[in-house]
Amino acid sequence: MESLFPGMNIQEYHPFRITRDADLVLEEDEADDLLLAIEQELRKRRLGGSPVRLEIQSQTPEIVRSRLLHDLELTESDLYEVDGLLGLRDLMNFMSLPLPELKDPPRQSVVPIRLQRLREPSLDPDVLETEEGKDFFAVIREKDLLVHHPYQSFSATVVRFITHAAYDPNVLAIKMTLYRTSGDSPIVNALIAAAENGKQVSVLVELKARFDEENNIYWARRLERVGVHVVYGLVGLKTHSKTVMVVRREKDQIRRYVHIGTGNYNQKTARLYTDLGLFSCREELGADITDLFNFLTGYSLQKSYRELLVAPVNMRDRFLALIHREIENVQNGFSGRIVAKMNSLVDPQIITTLYEASCAGVQIDLIIRGVCCLRPGLKDISENIRIISIVGRFLEHSRIYYFHNNTQEEIYIGSADWMRRNLDRRVEVITPVKDPDIAKDLQEIMGIMLADNRQAWELQADGTYIQRRPYDDSPEANSQKILMNMALRSTGVASNLID
């Protein structure tokens, strides 16, 4: 304080923090050019939006408190008292200090064993595939492939898939949704190369991705300059789905290859966020993704899909039906179980239906990393619901949904949380996992997380969290560390296991 106010006698100081509204106010249906309209709104954001929240330290005097509320035109309901630091983001600066002994040990992402001997795309479309030199598409044709980031390399899987498609002479078209991507994106560079190589490239760039608007405008313009067909999505809806489709000519047929993920096509966050992705060339998924892109580009009013759960078309109804099916199974004398992993659980209708399931006797385990508006363990309401949040080295971002279905288990992954915005105001995609081996892998991942006794925090009935600790002499079970080591062992890199 003496440095800020030299020569003055500092009697008191009271830190406060203001949160401003950063939403863009857009009349999409009236905008002649959505890109230009968003650019204009971004200029307004830089000038500062209206205050919506005031955080102060709990010992702040009433006179300061009242003055702040008055001058910011806020009410008591907008005021939050905080014990401790107000700007926790500043603690990230400590990560730049040269103190490796206080940081997580270095780690490496691995290349899935099925992708370790890929050959690069050949300029000769008639080149034969050898057993030790398959291309990416041959691997997917054998069977579906699941990738788990950051334990498995994003560059060697997703980026490589799109790069292969960009240079493969048999690839006719690439279609993709982009919500957030990195500043120097190898994926966008691959899409540009694909267009320059004469392929039909269509990309839906979500210009309304909050705080990434400027970055997405830059990429949209760059893609358009090389001939990529860029669309901005549907009026009134954000496109949050994570999907790629590659259309390839193979002998006497056309085959569609898809990637459906839980996370953004962003190489930087893929090192920090846990996410899943499914590669497949199953005809049903290819047809559904084709219908999805027609829906996104305005060429159809698609109301049904063969396998996909698509918001806001059928996802809410399908999830409610899956929960109700577990209720009916219990009522008919069978067992019922639901396990779901997501970022946030907010939707009132889903929460009410989960309470109904709990009252019916369905056993429910939820892994909710962030906001959770459901209270577990309430007598006669949610006694059969247990909730944990895993907070560790990586940000838990993947979404997985498991339904027991009277031993005919069904499991899904995709981009949507159980929130109103995801189910009603965004285009989201959830895919069923049909391959039994992949389904078992996903169940194992959730089982490891549910058994975590180091990074897991249990939500209590009163809304507080208690961190799990190993009991007595039981071993520590750190789920993220276990998954790191499983990935290393799967490729024979056992010498670099994380202690």
C-alpha positions as CSV (number, residue, x, y, z in Angstrom):
1,M,0.0,0.0,0.0
2,E,2.9,2.3,0.7
3,S,4.1,1.7,-2.8
4,L,0.8,2.7,-4.3
5,F,0.3,5.7,-2.1
6,P,3.7,7.1,-1.2
7,G,3.9,9.7,1.5
8,M,0.4,8.9,2.8
9,N,-0.6,7.4,6.2
10,I,-2.5,4.2,5.4
11,Q,-5.2,3.8,8.1
12,E,-7.4,1.1,6.5
13,Y,-7.7,-1.0,3.3
14,H,-10.5,-3.2,2.2
15,P,-10.1,-5.3,-1.0
16,F,-13.2,-5.9,-3.2
17,R,-13.8,-7.7,-6.5
18,I,-16.4,-6.9,-9.1
19,T,-17.8,-9.4,-11.7
20,R,-19.3,-7.8,-14.8
21,D,-21.8,-9.2,-17.3
22,A,-19.8,-10.5,-20.3
23,D,-22.7,-11.9,-22.3
24,L,-23.0,-10.6,-25.8
25,V,-26.4,-9.0,-26.5
26,L,-27.2,-10.1,-30.1
27,E,-30.4,-10.1,-32.1
28,E,-29.2,-13.0,-34.3
29,D,-32.3,-13.1,-36.5
30,E,-31.9,-9.4,-37.3
31,A,-28.1,-9.3,-37.9
32,D,-27.2,-9.0,-41.6
33,D,-23.7,-10.4,-40.8
34,L,-23.3,-12.4,-37.6
35,L,-19.5,-12.1,-37.6
36,L,-19.6,-8.3,-37.9
37,A,-22.3,-8.1,-35.2
38,I,-20.3,-10.1,-32.8
39,E,-17.2,-7.9,-33.5
40,Q,-19.2,-4.8,-32.6
41,E,-20.4,-6.4,-29.4
42,L,-16.9,-7.4,-28.4
43,R,-15.9,-3.7,-28.6
44,K,-18.6,-2.9,-26.1
45,R,-17.4,-5.7,-23.8
46,R,-13.9,-4.2,-23.7
47,L,-15.5,-1.0,-22.2
48,G,-16.9,-3.2,-19.4
49,G,-20.3,-4.7,-18.8
50,S,-22.7,-4.0,-16.0
51,P,-21.7,-5.2,-12.5
52,V,-23.6,-8.3,-11.5
53,R,-21.7,-9.4,-8.4
54,L,-19.6,-7.8,-5.6
55,E,-17.3,-9.8,-3.4
56,I,-15.8,-8.2,-0.3
57,Q,-13.9,-9.5,2.7
58,S,-16.1,-10.3,5.7
59,Q,-14.5,-7.6,7.9
60,T,-15.3,-4.8,5.5
61,P,-17.0,-1.9,7.4
62,E,-20.6,-1.1,6.7
63,I,-19.9,2.3,5.4
64,V,-17.6,0.9,2.7
65,R,-20.0,-1.9,1.9
66,S,-23.0,0.4,1.5
67,R,-21.0,2.8,-0.7
68,L,-19.9,0.1,-3.0
69,L,-23.4,-1.3,-3.4
70,H,-24.8,2.2,-4.0
71,D,-22.2,3.2,-6.6
72,L,-22.3,-0.1,-8.5
73,E,-26.2,-0.1,-8.4
74,L,-26.2,-3.5,-6.7
75,T,-28.4,-5.0,-4.0
76,E,-27.6,-7.1,-0.9
77,S,-28.5,-10.3,-3.0
78,D,-25.6,-9.4,-5.3
79,L,-23.1,-9.2,-2.4
80,Y,-20.9,-12.1,-1.3
81,E,-18.7,-12.0,1.8
82,V,-15.4,-14.0,1.5
83,D,-13.0,-15.2,4.2
84,G,-9.6,-15.2,2.6
85,L,-8.3,-14.2,-0.8
86,L,-10.6,-12.7,-3.4
87,G,-8.7,-13.3,-6.6
88,L,-7.7,-17.0,-6.4
89,R,-6.6,-16.9,-10.1
90,D,-3.5,-15.0,-9.0
91,L,-2.3,-18.1,-7.3
92,M,-1.6,-19.5,-10.8
93,N,1.5,-17.2,-10.9
94,F,3.2,-19.6,-8.4
95,M,3.3,-22.2,-11.2
96,S,5.8,-20.1,-13.1
97,L,8.3,-20.3,-10.2
98,P,11.4,-22.6,-10.8
99,L,10.5,-25.0,-7.9
100,P,10.1,-28.4,-9.5
101,E,10.2,-30.2,-6.2
102,L,6.8,-28.6,-5.3
103,K,5.1,-29.5,-8.6
104,D,3.7,-32.6,-10.1
105,P,6.4,-34.8,-11.6
106,P,6.7,-34.7,-15.4
107,R,4.4,-37.0,-17.3
108,Q,4.0,-38.1,-20.9
109,S,1.0,-38.9,-23.0
110,V,1.2,-42.2,-24.8
111,V,0.2,-43.3,-28.3
112,P,-2.5,-46.0,-28.2
113,I,-0.9,-49.3,-29.2
114,R,-3.2,-49.7,-32.2
115,L,-1.9,-46.4,-33.7
116,Q,1.8,-47.0,-33.1
117,R,2.7,-48.3,-36.6
118,L,0.7,-46.1,-38.8
119,R,2.0,-45.1,-42.2
120,E,1.6,-41.6,-43.5
121,P,-1.0,-41.1,-46.3
122,S,0.4,-42.0,-49.7
123,L,0.1,-39.9,-52.8
124,D,-0.6,-43.1,-54.6
125,P,-4.3,-44.0,-54.0
126,D,-3.6,-47.6,-55.0
127,V,-0.8,-48.3,-52.5
128,L,-1.4,-51.6,-50.6
129,E,-1.7,-51.6,-46.8
130,T,0.7,-53.9,-45.1
131,E,0.2,-55.5,-41.7
132,E,2.8,-53.2,-40.2
133,G,1.8,-50.1,-42.1
134,K,-1.9,-49.5,-41.9
135,D,-3.3,-46.1,-42.3
136,F,-5.6,-44.5,-39.6
137,F,-8.7,-45.5,-41.5
138,A,-7.8,-49.2,-41.7
139,V,-7.4,-49.2,-37.9
140,I,-10.9,-47.8,-37.5
141,R,-12.4,-50.3,-40.0
142,E,-11.1,-53.1,-37.8
143,K,-13.2,-51.9,-34.8
144,D,-14.1,-48.8,-32.9
145,L,-11.3,-46.9,-31.1
146,L,-11.6,-45.1,-27.8
147,V,-9.0,-42.5,-26.8
148,H,-8.6,-41.0,-23.3
149,H,-6.9,-37.6,-23.0
150,P,-4.5,-36.4,-21.6
151,Y,-3.4,-40.0,-20.7
152,Q,-3.3,-40.7,-24.5
153,S,-1.8,-38.2,-26.9
154,F,-4.3,-35.8,-28.5
155,S,-1.7,-35.0,-31.2
156,A,-1.2,-38.7,-32.1
157,T,-4.9,-39.4,-32.2
158,V,-7.3,-36.6,-33.1
159,V,-4.9,-34.3,-34.8
160,R,-3.3,-37.2,-36.7
161,F,-6.8,-38.4,-37.8
162,I,-7.7,-35.0,-39.3
163,T,-4.2,-34.6,-40.8
164,H,-4.4,-38.0,-42.4
165,A,-7.7,-37.0,-43.9
166,A,-6.3,-33.7,-45.2
167,Y,-3.6,-35.5,-47.3
168,D,-5.2,-38.8,-48.1
169,P,-6.0,-38.8,-51.9
170,N,-9.1,-41.0,-51.3
171,V,-10.7,-38.5,-48.9
172,L,-13.5,-36.5,-50.6
173,A,-14.8,-34.3,-47.7
174,I,-14.3,-33.3,-44.1
175,K,-17.0,-31.8,-41.9
176,M,-16.3,-30.6,-38.4
177,T,-17.7,-28.5,-35.5
178,L,-15.3,-26.1,-33.8
179,Y,-16.3,-24.6,-30.4
180,R,-13.0,-23.7,-28.9
181,T,-9.6,-24.3,-30.4
182,S,-6.0,-23.2,-29.6
183,G,-4.4,-20.0,-30.9
184,D,-2.0,-21.9,-33.2
185,S,-4.2,-24.8,-34.1
186,P,-2.7,-27.7,-36.0
187,I,-6.3,-28.9,-36.6
188,V,-7.3,-25.7,-38.4
189,N,-4.0,-25.8,-40.3
190,A,-4.9,-29.4,-41.4
191,L,-8.3,-28.2,-42.6
192,I,-6.7,-25.4,-44.6
193,A,-4.4,-28.0,-46.2
194,A,-7.3,-30.2,-47.0
195,A,-9.1,-27.4,-48.8
196,E,-5.9,-26.6,-50.7
197,N,-5.7,-30.2,-51.6
198,G,-9.1,-30.0,-53.3
199,K,-11.2,-31.6,-50.7
200,Q,-14.6,-30.3,-49.8
201,V,-14.3,-28.9,-46.3
202,S,-17.2,-27.6,-44.2
203,V,-16.7,-26.3,-40.7
204,L,-19.2,-24.9,-38.2
205,V,-17.4,-22.3,-36.2
206,E,-19.2,-21.3,-33.1
207,L,-18.7,-17.5,-33.0
208,K,-20.6,-17.2,-29.7
209,A,-18.2,-19.4,-27.6
210,R,-17.8,-17.1,-24.6
211,F,-14.4,-15.4,-24.4
212,D,-13.2,-17.2,-27.5
213,E,-15.2,-15.1,-29.9
214,E,-12.2,-13.1,-31.2
215,N,-10.1,-16.3,-31.7
216,N,-13.0,-18.0,-33.6
217,I,-13.6,-14.9,-35.8
218,Y,-9.9,-15.0,-36.8
219,W,-10.0,-18.7,-37.7
220,A,-13.4,-18.4,-39.5
221,R,-11.9,-15.7,-41.8
222,R,-8.7,-17.6,-42.4
223,L,-10.7,-20.7,-43.3
224,E,-13.0,-18.8,-45.7
225,R,-10.0,-17.3,-47.5
226,V,-8.8,-20.8,-48.6
227,G,-12.3,-21.9,-49.8
228,V,-13.6,-23.7,-46.7
229,H,-17.4,-23.6,-46.4
230,V,-17.8,-21.9,-43.0
231,V,-21.1,-21.7,-41.3
232,Y,-22.0,-20.1,-37.9
233,G,-24.7,-22.5,-36.7
234,L,-28.4,-22.0,-35.9
235,V,-30.1,-18.9,-34.7
236,G,-30.7,-19.0,-30.9
237,L,-28.5,-22.0,-30.3
238,K,-24.8,-22.5,-29.6
239,T,-23.2,-25.5,-31.2
240,H,-21.3,-27.2,-28.5
241,S,-21.0,-30.7,-30.0
242,K,-17.6,-32.2,-30.7
243,T,-17.9,-34.0,-34.0
244,V,-15.8,-34.7,-37.1
245,M,-16.8,-36.7,-40.2
246,V,-14.5,-37.8,-43.0
247,V,-16.0,-39.0,-46.3
248,R,-13.7,-41.4,-48.1
249,R,-13.8,-43.3,-51.4
250,E,-12.9,-47.0,-51.0
251,K,-13.0,-49.3,-54.0
252,D,-16.6,-49.5,-55.0
253,Q,-18.2,-47.6,-52.0
254,I,-18.2,-44.4,-50.0
255,R,-17.4,-44.8,-46.3
256,R,-17.9,-42.3,-43.5
257,Y,-15.5,-42.1,-40.6
258,V,-16.5,-40.1,-37.4
259,H,-15.0,-38.8,-34.2
260,I,-17.4,-37.9,-31.4
261,G,-15.8,-36.4,-28.3
262,T,-16.4,-34.9,-24.9
263,G,-13.9,-32.1,-25.2
264,N,-12.9,-29.2,-27.5
265,Y,-10.6,-29.6,-30.5
266,N,-7.9,-27.7,-28.6
267,Q,-4.4,-29.1,-28.3
268,K,-3.5,-27.0,-25.3
269,T,-6.5,-27.8,-23.1
270,A,-6.2,-31.5,-24.2
271,R,-3.0,-31.6,-22.0
272,L,-4.9,-30.4,-18.9
273,Y,-8.5,-31.7,-19.3
274,T,-9.6,-35.3,-19.1
275,D,-11.7,-36.1,-22.2
276,L,-12.8,-39.1,-24.2
277,G,-13.2,-39.6,-28.0
278,L,-14.7,-42.4,-30.0
279,F,-13.6,-43.1,-33.6
280,S,-15.9,-45.3,-35.6
281,C,-17.0,-46.0,-39.2
282,R,-20.3,-47.7,-38.2
283,E,-22.9,-46.9,-40.9
284,E,-25.5,-45.8,-38.4
285,L,-23.3,-43.2,-36.8
286,G,-22.1,-42.0,-40.1
287,A,-25.7,-41.5,-41.3
288,D,-26.6,-39.7,-38.0
289,I,-23.6,-37.4,-38.3
290,T,-24.6,-36.6,-41.9
291,D,-28.1,-35.7,-40.7
292,L,-26.6,-33.6,-37.9
293,F,-24.5,-31.5,-40.3
294,N,-27.5,-31.1,-42.6
295,F,-29.4,-29.9,-39.6
296,L,-26.6,-27.5,-38.6
297,T,-26.3,-26.0,-42.1
298,G,-30.0,-25.4,-42.4
299,Y,-30.7,-28.1,-45.0
300,S,-33.0,-30.1,-42.9
301,L,-35.3,-30.0,-39.9
302,Q,-34.1,-33.3,-38.5
303,K,-36.4,-34.6,-35.7
304,S,-35.1,-38.2,-35.2
305,Y,-31.7,-40.0,-35.2
306,R,-30.9,-43.6,-35.4
307,E,-28.5,-43.8,-32.4
308,L,-27.3,-40.3,-31.4
309,L,-28.8,-38.3,-28.6
310,V,-28.9,-34.7,-30.1
311,A,-29.9,-31.6,-28.1
312,P,-32.3,-29.9,-28.4
313,V,-34.0,-32.4,-30.6
314,N,-34.2,-35.7,-28.6
315,M,-31.6,-35.7,-25.8
316,R,-33.7,-34.6,-22.9
317,D,-36.5,-37.1,-23.7
318,R,-34.0,-39.9,-24.2
319,F,-32.2,-39.3,-20.9
320,L,-35.5,-39.1,-19.0
321,A,-36.7,-42.3,-20.7
322,L,-33.4,-44.1,-19.7
323,I,-33.9,-43.0,-16.0
324,H,-37.5,-44.0,-16.1
325,R,-36.5,-47.4,-17.4
326,E,-34.3,-48.0,-14.4
327,I,-37.3,-47.1,-12.2
328,E,-39.6,-49.5,-14.0
329,N,-37.0,-52.3,-13.7
330,V,-36.8,-51.9,-9.9
331,Q,-40.6,-51.7,-9.7
332,N,-40.7,-55.1,-11.6
333,G,-38.4,-56.7,-9.1
334,F,-35.1,-56.2,-10.9
335,S,-32.1,-54.2,-9.9
336,G,-31.6,-50.6,-11.1
337,R,-28.4,-48.6,-11.3
338,I,-27.2,-45.4,-12.8
339,V,-23.6,-44.0,-12.9
340,A,-23.0,-40.6,-14.5
341,K,-20.0,-38.4,-14.8
342,M,-20.2,-34.8,-15.9
343,N,-19.1,-31.3,-15.2
344,S,-22.3,-29.9,-13.7
345,L,-25.8,-31.1,-12.7
346,V,-28.3,-28.3,-12.7
347,D,-31.4,-29.2,-14.7
348,P,-34.5,-29.3,-12.5
349,Q,-36.4,-31.9,-14.5
350,I,-33.4,-34.3,-14.5
351,I,-32.8,-33.8,-10.8
352,T,-36.5,-34.4,-9.9
353,T,-36.4,-37.6,-12.0
354,L,-33.3,-38.8,-10.2
355,Y,-35.0,-38.2,-6.9
356,E,-37.9,-40.3,-8.1
357,A,-35.4,-43.0,-9.1
358,S,-33.8,-42.9,-5.7
359,C,-37.2,-43.2,-3.9
360,A,-37.9,-46.2,-6.2
361,G,-34.7,-47.9,-5.1
362,V,-32.4,-47.2,-8.0
363,Q,-28.8,-47.0,-6.9
364,I,-27.2,-43.9,-8.3
365,D,-23.6,-42.8,-8.2
366,L,-22.7,-39.4,-9.7
367,I,-19.3,-37.9,-10.4
368,I,-19.9,-34.1,-10.7
369,R,-16.7,-32.0,-10.9
370,G,-18.4,-28.6,-10.6
371,V,-21.8,-27.2,-9.8
372,C,-24.3,-29.7,-8.4
373,C,-27.8,-28.7,-7.4
374,L,-28.9,-32.2,-6.3
375,R,-28.6,-33.0,-2.6
376,P,-27.7,-36.6,-1.9
377,G,-28.5,-38.6,1.3
378,L,-31.8,-36.8,2.1
379,K,-34.2,-39.0,4.0
380,D,-37.0,-40.3,1.8
381,I,-35.7,-38.3,-1.1
382,S,-32.2,-39.1,-2.1
383,E,-31.0,-41.8,0.2
384,N,-29.8,-44.0,-2.7
385,I,-27.8,-41.2,-4.4
386,R,-24.0,-40.7,-3.7
387,I,-22.0,-37.8,-5.3
388,I,-18.3,-37.2,-5.5
389,S,-16.2,-34.5,-7.1
390,I,-12.7,-35.3,-8.2
391,V,-10.2,-32.4,-8.0
392,G,-6.7,-33.2,-9.1
393,R,-3.9,-32.6,-11.4
394,F,-6.2,-32.5,-14.5
395,L,-9.6,-30.9,-14.8
396,E,-12.2,-33.6,-15.1
397,H,-14.1,-32.7,-18.2
398,S,-15.4,-36.0,-19.8
399,R,-19.1,-37.0,-19.7
400,I,-20.0,-40.6,-19.3
401,Y,-23.5,-42.0,-18.7
402,Y,-24.2,-45.6,-17.6
403,F,-27.5,-47.4,-17.3
404,H,-27.8,-51.0,-16.0
405,N,-30.9,-51.8,-18.0
406,N,-31.5,-55.1,-16.3
407,T,-28.1,-56.5,-17.2
408,Q,-28.4,-55.2,-20.8
409,E,-26.0,-52.4,-20.0
410,E,-26.0,-49.2,-22.0
411,I,-23.2,-46.6,-21.9
412,Y,-22.9,-43.2,-23.6
413,I,-20.3,-40.4,-24.0
414,G,-20.5,-36.9,-25.4
415,S,-20.5,-33.2,-25.0
416,A,-23.5,-32.5,-22.8
417,D,-23.9,-32.0,-19.1
418,W,-27.3,-32.3,-17.4
419,M,-28.0,-28.6,-17.5
420,R,-30.8,-26.6,-19.1
421,R,-28.4,-24.8,-21.4
422,N,-27.0,-28.1,-22.7
423,L,-30.3,-29.8,-23.1
424,D,-32.4,-26.9,-24.4
425,R,-30.2,-24.1,-25.8
426,R,-27.2,-25.8,-27.4
427,V,-26.6,-28.3,-30.1
428,E,-25.0,-31.3,-28.3
429,V,-24.2,-34.8,-29.3
430,I,-24.1,-38.0,-27.1
431,T,-23.3,-41.3,-28.7
432,P,-24.0,-44.8,-27.4
433,V,-20.9,-47.0,-27.1
434,K,-21.7,-50.3,-28.9
435,D,-18.3,-52.1,-28.7
436,P,-18.3,-54.3,-25.6
437,D,-14.6,-53.9,-25.0
438,I,-14.8,-50.1,-25.0
439,A,-17.9,-50.3,-22.8
440,K,-15.9,-52.3,-20.3
441,D,-13.0,-49.8,-20.5
442,L,-15.4,-47.0,-19.7
443,Q,-16.9,-48.9,-16.7
444,E,-13.4,-49.5,-15.4
445,I,-12.6,-45.8,-15.6
446,M,-15.7,-44.9,-13.6
447,G,-15.0,-47.7,-11.1
448,I,-11.5,-46.3,-10.5
449,M,-13.0,-42.8,-9.9
450,L,-15.7,-44.1,-7.6
451,A,-13.0,-45.8,-5.5
452,D,-10.8,-42.7,-5.3
453,N,-9.8,-42.0,-1.7
454,R,-7.4,-39.2,-2.3
455,Q,-8.7,-36.7,-4.8
456,A,-12.4,-37.4,-4.3
457,W,-14.7,-35.1,-2.2
458,E,-18.0,-36.5,-1.0
459,L,-21.0,-34.1,-1.2
460,Q,-23.0,-34.2,2.0
461,A,-26.8,-33.7,2.5
462,D,-26.2,-30.2,3.8
463,G,-24.3,-29.1,0.6
464,T,-20.8,-29.3,2.1
465,Y,-18.0,-31.5,0.8
466,I,-15.6,-33.8,2.8
467,Q,-12.4,-35.0,1.2
468,R,-11.9,-38.8,1.3
469,R,-8.9,-40.2,3.1
470,P,-7.5,-43.7,3.1
471,Y,-8.8,-45.7,6.1
472,D,-6.2,-47.0,8.5
473,D,-3.5,-48.8,6.5
474,S,-5.5,-49.1,3.3
475,P,-3.5,-48.0,0.2
476,E,-4.0,-44.6,-1.4
477,A,-6.2,-44.7,-4.5
478,N,-5.5,-41.6,-6.6
479,S,-7.7,-42.1,-9.7
480,Q,-5.8,-39.8,-12.0
481,K,-2.4,-41.3,-11.0
482,I,-3.9,-44.8,-11.5
483,L,-5.1,-43.9,-15.0
484,M,-1.7,-42.3,-15.9
485,N,0.0,-45.5,-15.0
486,M,-2.5,-47.7,-16.8
487,A,-1.9,-45.8,-20.0
488,L,1.9,-46.2,-19.6
489,R,1.5,-50.0,-18.9
490,S,-0.8,-50.4,-21.9
491,T,2.1,-49.4,-24.3
492,G,4.9,-51.1,-22.3
493,V,6.3,-47.8,-20.9
494,A,6.4,-49.2,-17.4
495,S,9.8,-47.5,-16.6
496,N,8.1,-44.1,-16.3
497,L,5.3,-45.0,-13.9
498,I,4.2,-42.1,-11.6
499,D,4.8,-42.7,-7.9
